[in-house]
C-alpha cells in the first residue's frame, strides 16, 4: 500500500518537475538510471562531479558553481522557460 502511495507522489512530483528546468548532480558516477530520468524529465541536465562524495558543493565548490552557472545561463536563454527579466 505504501509503495503505491510513493509511486503516486513521485508521479506528481515528476510531472511538476517536467515543466521546469531540472539539474541533477552526482558524485563520480550516476546514481540510479540516468536514461530513465531523461525519459521522465524533458528539460534535464545531468552532471557527474568527479572527486566528490555526498557534499558536492563543499568538496568541489568551484566545479559545482561552474556547473550551476552554466545551467542557469542555459535556462535563461531557453525559449521554453519563462524567466522574468
RAUR-V756166 format. One record per residue. SS is DSSP state (~ for helix, > for strand, _ for the rest). PSI is psi as a letter, one per 40 degrees, with the letter a starting at -180 (999 if undefined). NEAR is the number of other ideal C-beta (glycine too) atoms within 12 Angstrom. Layout:
SS/PSI/NEAR  SS/PSI/NEAR
This chain:
_/d/7  ~/d/8  ~/d/9  ~/d/10  ~/d/11  ~/d/12  ~/d/13  ~/d/14  ~/d/14  ~/d/16  ~/d/15  ~/d/14  ~/d/17  ~/d/21  ~/d/15  ~/d/14  ~/d/20  ~/d/20  _/e/16  _/i/20  _/i/25  >/h/24  >/h/25  >/h/27  >/i/31  >/i/24  >/h/23  _/c/17  _/i/14  _/i/18  _/h/18  _/a/13  _/g/13  ~/d/20  ~/d/12  ~/d/15  ~/d/24  ~/d/18  ~/d/12  ~/d/23  _/h/24  _/d/19  _/g/23  >/h/25  >/h/25  >/h/25  >/h/27  >/i/21  >/h/31  _/i/17  _/e/16  _/i/23  _/b/15  _/d/14  _/g/14  ~/d/28  ~/d/19  ~/d/16  ~/d/18  _/g/25  ~/d/16  ~/d/16  ~/d/22  ~/d/26  ~/d/17  ~/d/18  ~/d/27  ~/d/23  ~/d/15  ~/d/18  ~/d/25  ~/d/18  ~/d/16  ~/d/21  ~/d/22  ~/d/17  ~/e/13  _/h/17  _/e/10  _/e/15  _/h/19  _/g/12  _/h/15  _/i/5  _/999/4
